[in-house]
Amino acid sequence: MNVTLKRELIGNEAMVILDTIRRLNRRNAVDHLLKLVNKTHPADLAVIFRHLPPEERRNVFNIIAQTPIVGEFLSELDQAIMVDLVEALTPQYMVSIIKEMDKDDAADILEALPEQVANEIRKGMEKSDREEVDELLQYDSDTAGGLMSPDFMALDDEMSVGDAIKKIQEYSEEKEMSFYLYITHGDEARLSGVLSLRELLMHPPYRQLKNIMNPRVIAVTTEMDRGEVAHVVSKYNFLAVPVVDSAYRLVGIVTVDDIIDVIREEATEEFLQMAGAGKDQEILLKPVLKNALTRAPWLFATWLGGVVNIMIITSFQSELLKVVALAAFIPIIAGMGGNIATQSSTIVVRGIATGRINMQALGRLIFKEMRVGLLLGGVYGLFLGIVAHLGYMDTPRLGLVVSFSILFSMTLAATVGTLVPLVFRRLDIDAAIATGPFVTTTIDILGVTVYFLVAKFFLNL
């Protein structure tokens, strides 16, 4: 038996293949380049393709287009690169590619393309293929309906084990995840149970599926958010989960490979939002102007906070002139408050995303984080107070001012950092946006204000 093993590109191997592809392309060594492409997994090719200069992408893609992996390669590409390539192809050629693709991947490509280009491709598709793709396109891409594949193995519950095996042998190559057999009931194909391929083979040929299936099947609806679908799959360790419509008719399945992509994309979006860089995963591929415009609103929030801080510090100018040493501790008080606020927000945002936070018992969580802030504020306030006292002994009670300022600032910051994402979540706003500039800027303003108010009280300014 001839077995070809393709292992994932690791370490410098990808860079070696990238250099080889570029060298072969410059030498116009089409045959060697074709052999290299055929030996490389489409997902690895997509990663390598990302690092090719734009002028070389077209030549290399013309080689990839001669291979049967072109459809899978396009589905693995970054959206911006894929759209740029496909717009230059004829609709007839794209029809021939899409015909060989999984319908969910084909729908993703058509959805990403400009409407006019997508419609031209759809016109050339066979009626059955077009109807399947259109069925998927009616759902929002962020829902289970937008993720699902219509190519699944479904068997009627009245069918015998022997007939089921014959059907599987006949159609298994066309279906996804055929070792999960979904059992339906009646002409409307309502989901009634599930059966593994192994369990099927353990029963005699005459037994009906309704007598051996597991009726307690866990399914998701077409309108369920993709993040919730990912939570279901990860919670129950499924390789696939069935998707039903409002009448509980089985319409598709979501497989674990799609769920892995969802988890990665959602995590990337959260990280970008926490950093105040929007949530466009392909931001590195955007032109300079679009990149800047995406990040500008978040930086404006930071700039505005800085202006407010300037105004606050200016309003306490007379106090600063009397005790110049106060200025030395502004950065550390603002920084410590901002850091603990970011920690609390990040913990809460991740807890919301993973379902570890009970939205009905928020008071306990807020009080817990407040106590954490109080404890850490007390410890670091004591340390910084000692530093202030020893460093500025000519300013009585400065150590006391700094200690209490850190204590109040960090307690307040931990509380606000916890509270803001929870409020956002209750308002059905993505909580991740609260963790970036929004929280840190707010805490900077509050920290500086608290610092000067404490100074004014203890130093009688």
C-alpha positions, 0 to 999 in steps of 0.5 A: 500500500502506497501511503503519502505522509504530509506533515505540518510545516514546522520552524524554518521549513516554511521559510525554506519552501518560500525561498525555494518557490521564489527561486523556482519562480524566478527561473520559470521552472514550472515543472519543478514548481508544480511538483513542489506545490503538489507535495505541500499541503494547501494550508501550508501553501496559504501561509507561504503565499501570504509572504510572497511579494504581490508581483510574484503571487500571480505567477505562483497562483497560475501554477497552483491553479493547474492542480486539484488542490486549488479550491482548498487552497483558496478556502485557506487563504486570507480573505483579502488575498483570496478576493484579489486573486478571484476577481482576476479569474473568469466566472467560468473558471471559478465555477469549475473550482467551486463545483469541486469544493465543499459547499460551506467553503464555496459559500464562504468564498462567494460571500467574501466576493463583491456582489457583482462578481459572486452573482456572475459565478452563481449564474454559471453554477448548476442548479443543484449546486447553486441552490445548496450554496444559496441555502447557506448564504441566507444565514449570517456568517456568524451563526451556526447556519453560516458555518454548517455543511449540508453534506451530512449522513442522515438515515430514516429511523425506519431503515434497517441496519443492513440498508443503512450500511448499504447507503453508507457504502454508497454515499460516504465519500460525498458526506462529511463526518460519516461516522456520526449517523444522524437519524431522522423521522418522517417525510420532514426529516426531523432529527430524532437521534444519533448513532455512531458507525461503530455502534451500527456495525455491532447490531444484526442487519434486520434491526431498525435504527429507531431501536438502537439509536440514542434519542438524546441528541444534542443539536444547535439551531441555525440562528445560534451564534458561532461562539455558542456553537463552539462552546457546545462542541468543546463542552461535549468533545464532539467531532460534529454537531447537528444543526436544526431549523425552527421546526427541528428539521436537520439541515446541516452539521458543523464539524470540529475543523470549523469550530477550531477556526471559530475559536481562533478567530474569536480569540484573535478578535478579542485580543485586537479589541483589547489592544484597541486595534479594532477586530479586523484579523487581516489588519496587517494586510490592509493598506497603510491608510485603512490600517491607520483609520481602523486604529484611530478611533481607539487612539482618539479615546486615549488622546482625549483621556490624556487631554482630560488628565492635563486639565485635571493636573492643571487645575491642581497646579497651585498644589503642585507648586507648593509640593513639587514632589507630588509630580514624581509619583503621578506616572506610577499611580496611574500605571498601577491602576491601569495595570490592575484594571486591565488584569481584571477586565481581561479575566472577566472578558475571558470568563464571559467568553468561556462561560465561567461567569454566572451573569446572575451572580455578578455582585460576588465577582465584583466584590471579590475583585474589589478585595483583590484590588484592596489587598494589592493596593495595600501591599504596593501602597505600603512599599511605595509609601516607604520609598516616598518617605525615605526619598522625600523626608523634607515633605512630611506625610508624603509617604502617607499620601502616596500609600493611600493614593495607591490603595484607593486607586488600585481598589477603584481600578479593579472594581471598574475593570471588573464592572465595565465589561459586565455592564457592556455584556448586559447591554449586549455590547462586545465586552472585549472593547472595554479592556483596551483604551476605554478602561485604561484611560478611565482609570488614568483619569480617576487615579490622578484625580484621587491622588490629588484629592488625597494630597490636598486632604493630607497635606492641607493644600 
